[in-house]
């Protein structure tokens, strides 16, 4: 086990969990023989889809009832950590790539490698559910990509053609300038984010954030440095807000209010945006990310892809029943239910169109989203990321605010990650 993980977990006492884990699991059996399971998630918008899957399982297994419980993102992880310490983890719960190594590498999650047909899932989906030992500690739930969201009305007002697959970074700049000149509204809103920001540009240009074995950063690589210089430099244009602006409101908020024409968004948020903001119907459109025009290596295309998984405690009182539920959750039937509910793009290969079908009735074309998986890159993560994530972000903001030079800031980011990952 890497020593940095031990340091992280010592603060929350998860390591001591194994000493008394025999009673782990919150399920209870009723007098009539029904087993009641708890299923914890953090997105209320996905609750109907998750409940539909649970109901489908119960229809086949009437003696098992599954209650879907929702907590907000921050509350979710606070509650899950407390439940782990108290040996009362939910029977089933969502696991995010940001957290899975913390729980899996410390023996908190059950190895579920034998519950799914691995050839039905992409390598990225499988990697997102793995611990550091390469075993699966979750059943892949969904997958996503980052795409370019744009306001068609602002493009029309400026007389600019809509983004398409031929777009490069140069087109992004040109369209942004034309829209700003014609409407006074911001063009592409580039902010200091990882998954929804600079990571995509780095990989498009042939660079990387972490090397293949995830032990060293890539901020000393020319391709990475070029991409970072380009992305950070976008703030120098009048059509791009500075980071102080984004400290007050996220790009998505500015987009919703009509103040900006373009930004990067995850596929997981497209349907909720339309559902919650009906006035966007017809205005909100989506395209593939613009490609690097002259990449150091590769064809210039890349988009960060992430995905959740369904996990269970390593010591659940109803282990065999819960495993059977998770096996069902990883089946084509259950993944299709999830997709058709619009909850997320199923991790199960070949079911992308089920998610796309949930947009029927909206004036938006998401048919091209699936093609982006062909050049997707796994979301960056290693066991030491909780230690370096905020420090790297702080350095990036110092570059933006001219507190450090680009060269020195990137060197600092390199050192931060390398030192944290060296254990």
Backbone torsions as a table, in degrees:
resi	resn	phi	psi	omega
1	UNK	NA	136.6	-178.4
2	UNK	-71.4	139.0	-173.7
3	UNK	-64.4	-29.4	179.3
4	UNK	-66.9	-32.1	177.0
5	UNK	-66.4	-39.6	178.5
6	UNK	-60.5	-40.5	-179.4
7	UNK	-64.8	-41.4	-179.4
8	UNK	-62.8	-45.5	-174.6
9	UNK	-76.6	-22.2	-178.5
10	UNK	-63.1	-28.2	-178.5
11	UNK	-69.9	-24.6	-178.0
12	UNK	-113.7	0.6	174.1
13	UNK	64.5	25.1	178.5
14	UNK	-67.4	-29.7	-178.2
15	UNK	-60.1	-33.5	-179.8
16	UNK	-77.1	-4.4	-178.1
17	UNK	-58.2	-38.9	-173.9
18	UNK	-65.2	-20.2	-177.6
19	UNK	-67.4	-28.8	-175.9
20	UNK	-130.4	28.9	-171.5
21	UNK	-80.3	-0.8	-175.7
22	UNK	-60.8	-27.4	-178.2
23	UNK	-95.6	13.1	-174.4
24	UNK	-66.0	148.5	179.9
25	UNK	111.8	137.5	-173.8
26	UNK	-106.8	7.3	-175.0
27	UNK	-76.6	154.4	-180.0
28	UNK	-138.6	146.6	175.1
29	UNK	-98.6	139.5	179.5
30	UNK	-93.0	171.6	-176.9
31	UNK	-63.5	-26.3	-178.9
32	UNK	-89.3	10.6	176.4
33	UNK	86.7	3.2	179.0
34	UNK	-81.1	132.8	177.0
35	UNK	-95.8	122.9	-179.1
36	UNK	-101.8	120.3	-178.7
37	UNK	-111.4	149.8	176.2
38	UNK	-106.1	142.1	-177.9
39	UNK	-133.1	110.8	-174.3
40	UNK	-99.5	131.2	176.6
41	UNK	-135.6	171.2	-179.0
42	UNK	-118.6	4.4	-175.8
43	UNK	-123.7	108.3	-177.6
44	UNK	-63.8	-28.0	179.9
45	UNK	-66.1	-23.6	179.9
46	UNK	-95.2	-2.1	-177.0
47	UNK	-58.7	-44.7	179.3
48	UNK	-57.8	-41.8	179.7
49	UNK	-66.0	-41.6	178.7
50	UNK	-66.4	-39.6	179.4
51	UNK	-66.9	-35.6	178.4
52	UNK	-62.8	-39.4	176.4
53	UNK	-64.9	-44.1	-180.0
54	UNK	-62.1	-41.8	179.8
55	UNK	-64.8	-36.2	178.0
56	UNK	-64.9	-38.0	177.7
57	UNK	-67.9	-43.9	-179.3
58	UNK	-62.8	-33.8	178.1
59	UNK	-60.6	-34.3	177.5
60	UNK	-84.9	-23.5	-176.5
61	UNK	-134.7	78.4	-172.9
62	UNK	-59.8	-18.1	-179.3
63	UNK	-83.3	1.6	-179.5
64	UNK	-121.9	122.4	176.7
65	UNK	-114.3	135.9	-177.0
66	UNK	-123.0	121.0	-179.8
67	UNK	-100.1	120.1	178.4
68	UNK	-86.0	123.5	-179.8
69	UNK	-116.7	138.5	-176.1
70	UNK	-118.5	133.8	171.5
71	UNK	-133.2	148.3	177.7
72	UNK	-62.7	162.2	-172.9
73	UNK	-50.6	-56.0	-177.1
74	UNK	-64.8	-45.0	179.7
75	UNK	-63.1	-35.9	-178.2
76	UNK	-56.4	-50.5	-174.8
77	UNK	-73.6	-31.5	174.8
78	UNK	-64.1	-45.2	-179.7
79	UNK	-67.7	-39.1	-178.1
80	UNK	-66.6	-40.2	179.2
81	UNK	-64.5	-43.6	178.6
82	UNK	-64.3	-39.4	178.9
83	UNK	-65.2	-36.9	178.6
84	UNK	-64.8	-44.5	179.3
85	UNK	-63.2	-37.5	-178.7
86	UNK	-89.8	9.3	179.8
87	UNK	58.6	37.4	-177.9
88	UNK	-132.6	42.8	177.4
89	UNK	-62.0	148.2	175.2
90	UNK	-59.5	161.7	178.9
91	UNK	-65.4	-41.7	179.5
92	UNK	-134.5	141.5	178.7
93	UNK	-155.0	153.3	175.4
94	UNK	-71.4	145.8	174.6
95	UNK	-128.6	134.7	-179.3
96	UNK	-102.8	152.0	-179.3
97	UNK	-61.3	-28.4	178.2
98	UNK	-63.0	-25.4	-171.0
99	UNK	-115.7	-18.0	-168.4
100	UNK	-61.8	-36.7	-178.4
101	UNK	-67.2	-34.4	178.8
102	UNK	-61.4	-42.2	-178.0
103	UNK	-83.4	-44.3	-176.3
104	UNK	-67.1	-45.0	-175.3
105	UNK	-69.9	-12.5	178.4
106	UNK	-109.7	19.7	171.7
107	UNK	75.0	18.5	-176.9
108	UNK	-87.6	-20.1	-175.3
109	UNK	-111.8	147.5	179.1
110	UNK	-77.6	138.6	173.0
111	UNK	-70.9	118.1	-177.4
112	UNK	-117.0	26.4	-175.5
113	UNK	-58.2	-28.6	-175.1
114	UNK	-93.6	9.1	-174.8
115	UNK	-93.8	-13.4	-175.8
116	UNK	-129.9	161.8	171.6
117	UNK	-86.5	101.8	-172.5
118	UNK	-62.7	-24.2	-179.8
119	UNK	-73.1	-4.9	177.8
120	UNK	-91.6	-0.6	-177.0
121	UNK	-127.9	147.9	179.5
122	UNK	-70.0	162.8	178.4
123	UNK	-62.2	-36.6	178.8
124	UNK	-64.6	-44.2	179.0
125	UNK	-60.9	-40.1	179.1
126	UNK	-69.0	-42.5	179.9
127	UNK	-63.2	-34.8	179.1
128	UNK	-65.8	-18.4	-177.9
129	UNK	-106.9	9.3	-176.0
130	UNK	-98.0	152.3	168.1
131	UNK	-88.7	-177.2	-179.4
132	UNK	-65.3	-19.7	-180.0
133	UNK	-85.8	0.2	178.1
134	UNK	85.2	-3.2	177.6
135	UNK	-82.3	155.4	178.5
136	UNK	-83.9	124.7	176.9
137	UNK	-115.4	19.6	175.3
138	UNK	-165.4	153.2	174.5
139	UNK	-90.4	120.7	-178.2
140	UNK	-52.4	130.4	-177.8
141	UNK	-99.7	-56.0	-174.2
142	UNK	-146.8	179.0	176.4
143	UNK	-147.3	159.0	-178.2
144	UNK	-148.3	167.6	171.0
145	UNK	-137.4	164.2	173.9
146	UNK	-97.1	134.5	-177.6
147	UNK	-131.4	168.1	177.4
148	UNK	-90.9	116.3	175.5
149	UNK	-97.3	133.7	-179.3
150	UNK	-138.4	155.6	180.0
151	UNK	-95.1	105.9	-175.6
152	UNK	-61.6	-32.9	-179.3
153	UNK	-63.4	-41.9	179.8
154	UNK	-67.8	-35.4	175.5
155	UNK	-63.9	-42.4	179.7
156	UNK	-63.9	-43.5	-179.3
157	UNK	-61.3	-33.7	-178.8
158	UNK	-90.2	-6.3	-178.8
159	UNK	68.0	33.6	-178.4
160	UNK	-105.1	135.9	179.1
161	UNK	-66.2	146.1	-179.1
162	UNK	-66.2	152.7	176.0
163	UNK	-60.9	145.1	174.6
164	UNK	-143.2	-173.5	-174.7
165	UNK	-67.0	-12.5	-179.8
166	UNK	-85.7	-9.5	-175.0
167	UNK	-63.8	142.1	170.9
168	UNK	-122.1	-179.3	176.6
169	UNK	-56.8	-33.9	-179.6
170	UNK	-63.4	-39.5	178.2
171	UNK	-67.2	-35.6	178.5
172	UNK	-60.8	-43.6	179.2
173	UNK	-67.5	-47.0	-177.3
174	UNK	-60.9	-47.7	-179.3
175	UNK	-64.4	-39.8	-179.7
176	UNK	-61.3	-43.1	-179.4
177	UNK	-65.6	-42.7	-179.4
178	UNK	-64.9	-41.7	179.8
179	UNK	-65.6	-41.5	179.7
180	UNK	-64.8	-43.3	-179.5
181	UNK	-64.6	-37.3	-174.6
182	UNK	-85.5	-30.8	-172.4
183	UNK	-120.7	-18.2	-175.2
184	UNK	79.9	1.8	179.3
185	UNK	-92.4	155.5	178.9
186	UNK	-65.4	152.1	175.3
187	UNK	-89.4	-117.5	176.8
188	UNK	-78.1	129.6	-177.6
189	UNK	-100.0	101.6	-176.3
190	UNK	-98.4	112.9	-178.5
191	UNK	-122.9	165.8	-170.3
192	UNK	-76.3	68.2	178.7
193	UNK	-119.3	158.6	179.8
194	UNK	-85.6	-80.3	-174.6
195	UNK	-59.9	-37.7	-179.1
196	UNK	-96.3	14.2	-177.1
197	UNK	-143.5	-113.2	-165.0
198	UNK	-68.7	-25.5	178.2
199	UNK	-53.4	-43.6	-178.1
200	UNK	-60.0	-44.5	-178.3
201	UNK	-65.8	-38.9	179.8
202	UNK	-60.7	-48.5	-178.0
203	UNK	-72.5	-30.5	175.2
204	UNK	-62.1	-34.1	-176.9
205	UNK	-87.0	3.1	179.2
206	UNK	89.9	8.5	176.9
207	UNK	-92.1	-171.4	177.2
208	UNK	-155.0	157.7	176.9
209	UNK	-92.0	-42.2	174.5
210	UNK	-126.1	144.6	176.6
211	UNK	-71.7	178.1	-171.9
212	UNK	-61.0	-38.5	179.7
213	UNK	-90.8	7.4	171.6
214	UNK	61.4	33.8	-180.0
215	UNK	-107.2	-17.4	-178.2
216	UNK	-140.6	150.9	177.7
217	UNK	-81.5	170.5	-179.3
218	UNK	-118.2	19.7	-178.9
219	UNK	-74.1	-4.2	174.1
220	UNK	-96.1	3.6	-179.8
221	UNK	-89.4	136.2	-179.6
222	UNK	-54.7	-41.1	-178.7
223	UNK	-64.1	-39.9	178.5
224	UNK	-68.0	-44.0	-178.7
225	UNK	-63.3	-40.1	178.2
226	UNK	-63.0	-44.3	-178.8
227	UNK	-65.8	-40.6	179.3
228	UNK	-65.4	-40.6	177.9
229	UNK	-62.2	-42.0	178.9
230	UNK	-64.0	-49.7	-173.9
231	UNK	-65.3	-47.2	179.7
232	UNK	-64.2	-35.2	-179.7
233	UNK	-66.8	-17.9	178.3
234	UNK	-61.0	-27.5	-179.6
235	UNK	-65.4	-18.2	-178.6
236	UNK	-76.6	-13.7	178.0
237	UNK	-81.6	147.2	178.7
238	UNK	-62.5	-28.4	-175.3
239	UNK	-81.5	0.2	179.0
240	UNK	-118.0	123.6	177.6
241	UNK	-62.8	155.9	175.6
242	UNK	-85.9	176.4	-174.8
243	UNK	-71.6	-21.9	174.5
244	UNK	-63.9	-38.0	176.8
245	UNK	-61.3	-45.3	-179.2
246	UNK	-70.7	-17.3	173.2
247	UNK	-69.1	-21.8	178.9
248	UNK	-94.4	-35.1	179.3
249	UNK	-152.2	139.6	-180.0
250	UNK	-72.1	158.7	177.7
251	UNK	-55.1	-37.8	179.6
252	UNK	-61.3	-36.9	178.0
253	UNK	-66.8	-43.2	177.8
254	UNK	-63.8	-38.5	178.8
255	UNK	-63.9	-45.2	-178.8
256	UNK	-61.6	-32.2	-179.2
257	UNK	-87.9	3.0	177.8
258	UNK	78.7	15.8	-178.0
259	UNK	-87.7	-16.6	-179.6
260	UNK	-137.9	148.7	-173.2
261	UNK	-92.0	-27.8	-173.4
262	UNK	-147.5	146.6	169.4
263	UNK	-162.4	168.6	178.7
264	UNK	-90.6	135.2	-179.5
265	UNK	-139.4	151.6	176.9
266	UNK	-83.2	147.8	-179.2
267	UNK	-60.5	-25.2	-179.0
268	UNK	-63.5	-20.0	-174.2
269	UNK	-103.8	-2.8	-174.9
270	UNK	-67.0	-51.1	-178.5
271	UNK	-65.2	-45.6	176.8
272	UNK	-57.9	-35.9	178.3
273	UNK	-61.6	-43.6	179.8
274	UNK	-69.9	-38.6	179.8
275	UNK	-66.1	-38.6	-176.2
276	UNK	-88.8	-13.3	-178.3
277	UNK	-135.6	73.6	-175.3
278	UNK	-57.2	-23.6	179.5
279	UNK	-68.0	-13.8	178.3
280	UNK	-81.7	-12.0	-177.6
281	UNK	-59.5	121.4	-177.3
282	UNK	96.1	-30.4	177.6
283	UNK	-84.7	-46.7	-177.7
284	UNK	-74.9	120.3	177.8
285	UNK	-131.6	166.3	-173.3
286	UNK	-135.6	145.6	178.8
287	UNK	-145.0	166.4	175.6
288	UNK	-67.0	156.0	177.6
289	UNK	-65.8	140.4	174.8
290	UNK	-59.8	144.7	-177.1
291	UNK	-90.8	156.3	172.2
292	UNK	-66.1	129.1	-174.8
293	UNK	-72.6	-28.9	-177.6
294	UNK	-144.2	67.7	-173.8
295	UNK	-66.1	149.7	176.4
296	UNK	-63.2	-36.5	174.6
297	UNK	-151.6	159.3	-179.3
298	UNK	83.1	-173.5	-176.4
299	UNK	-98.8	6.0	176.7
300	UNK	90.3	-4.2	-177.3
301	UNK	-104.0	137.4	174.7
302	UNK	-170.1	148.5	172.4
303	UNK	-147.6	136.8	-179.8
304	UNK	-71.0	134.7	179.9
305	UNK	-124.7	132.0	178.5
306	UNK	-128.0	-178.7	178.4
307	UNK	-179.5	147.7	179.5
308	UNK	-92.2	171.7	173.3
309	UNK	-142.7	161.2	175.6
310	UNK	-93.5	126.9	-176.8
311	UNK	-123.8	164.5	175.7
312	UNK	-140.6	158.3	178.7
313	UNK	-67.3	151.5	178.4
314	UNK	-69.8	-13.4	-177.8
315	UNK	-138.3	68.6	-179.7
316	UNK	-92.1	138.7	-177.5
317	UNK	-63.9	-27.9	179.5
318	UNK	-113.9	51.3	-171.4
319	UNK	-53.4	-49.7	-175.2
320	UNK	-67.1	-37.0	178.8
321	UNK	-67.7	-46.1	-179.5
322	UNK	-63.2	-39.9	177.3
323	UNK	-62.1	-37.6	179.2
324	UNK	-66.5	-37.7	176.2
325	UNK	-62.9	-46.0	-179.4
326	UNK	-65.4	-35.3	176.1
327	UNK	-61.1	-40.7	177.2
328	UNK	-66.7	-42.0	179.7
329	UNK	-59.6	-28.1	178.8
330	UNK	-89.6	2.7	-178.2
331	UNK	-83.7	162.8	177.9
332	UNK	-60.1	-39.4	-178.2
333	UNK	-60.0	-51.0	-177.0
334	UNK	-68.7	-40.1	-179.9
335	UNK	-66.1	-32.3	176.1
336	UNK	-66.5	-40.6	177.8
337	UNK	-59.7	-44.9	178.6
338	UNK	-59.7	-47.0	-178.0
339	UNK	-62.6	-45.8	-177.6
340	UNK	-67.2	-23.0	177.0
341	UNK	-75.7	-14.2	-177.6
342	UNK	82.0	6.3	-176.9
343	UNK	-60.6	-46.4	-178.8
344	UNK	-171.8	167.1	176.2
345	UNK	-73.5	121.9	-178.1
346	UNK	-59.3	143.8	175.6
347	UNK	-70.2	-25.4	-178.8
348	UNK	-63.3	122.2	-176.0
349	UNK	-61.4	138.2	176.8
350	UNK	92.5	-2.1	-178.3
351	UNK	-107.2	15.1	-177.8
352	UNK	-59.7	-32.6	-176.9
353	UNK	-69.1	-21.4	177.6
354	UNK	-64.4	-39.2	176.6
355	UNK	-68.4	-42.6	-179.7
356	UNK	-60.6	-32.4	-178.6
357	UNK	-66.5	-21.4	-179.6
358	UNK	-70.1	-13.0	-179.7
359	UNK	-91.1	1.7	177.2
360	UNK	-60.1	133.5	-175.7
361	UNK	101.2	-13.1	175.6
362	UNK	-108.5	145.2	179.7
363	UNK	-86.4	74.4	179.0
364	UNK	-152.4	142.6	-179.8
365	UNK	-109.2	108.3	179.4
366	UNK	-108.6	14.7	-175.5
367	UNK	-65.1	-24.3	-178.4
368	UNK	-85.1	-5.4	-177.3
369	UNK	-60.8	-44.6	-175.2
370	UNK	-57.9	-32.9	-178.6
371	UNK	-64.5	-23.6	-178.1
372	UNK	-70.4	-20.2	177.5
373	UNK	-66.5	-20.9	-179.1
374	UNK	-65.4	-26.0	179.7
375	UNK	-125.1	26.7	-179.2
376	UNK	-76.1	154.5	-179.5
377	UNK	-123.8	134.6	-178.6
378	UNK	-60.0	137.1	177.2
379	UNK	-55.6	136.3	-171.7
380	UNK	-70.6	131.5	-179.8
381	UNK	-166.8	144.9	164.2
382	UNK	-149.3	176.6	-173.0
383	UNK	-64.2	-23.4	-178.2
384	UNK	-94.2	2.9	-176.3
385	UNK	-57.3	-38.9	176.7
386	UNK	-57.2	-25.1	-179.6
387	UNK	-82.4	-34.5	-175.2
388	UNK	-102.6	-16.5	-173.1
389	UNK	-54.8	-56.9	-175.1
390	UNK	-69.0	-32.9	179.8
391	UNK	-67.1	-40.5	177.0
392	UNK	-65.0	-42.6	178.8
393	UNK	-61.7	-39.4	178.1
394	UNK	-62.3	-41.1	178.9
395	UNK	-64.9	-39.5	179.9
396	UNK	-61.4	-43.3	179.6
397	UNK	-66.0	-32.0	177.1
398	UNK	-68.1	-34.3	175.2
399	UNK	-65.2	-47.1	-179.6
400	UNK	-57.7	-38.9	-176.0
401	UNK	-91.7	9.5	177.9
402	UNK	64.1	22.5	174.7
403	UNK	-75.7	-28.2	172.8
404	UNK	-136.5	154.9	177.8
405	UNK	-72.3	162.4	176.7
406	UNK	-57.8	-46.3	-178.0
407	UNK	-60.8	-46.4	-178.3
408	UNK	-70.3	-38.9	180.0
409	UNK	-62.9	-43.7	178.8
410	UNK	-66.6	-36.7	176.7
411	UNK	-63.9	-39.2	177.6
412	UNK	-64.8	-41.9	178.9
413	UNK	-62.7	-39.3	177.4
414	UNK	-60.5	-48.4	-177.9
415	UNK	-64.5	-40.1	-179.1
416	UNK	-59.3	-48.5	-178.0
417	UNK	-70.4	-44.0	-178.2
418	UNK	-61.9	-42.7	-179.3
419	UNK	-67.7	-40.8	-179.9
420	UNK	-68.8	-29.4	-175.3
421	UNK	-92.8	1.6	-172.3
422	UNK	-83.8	-8.2	-174.6
423	UNK	-70.6	NA	NA
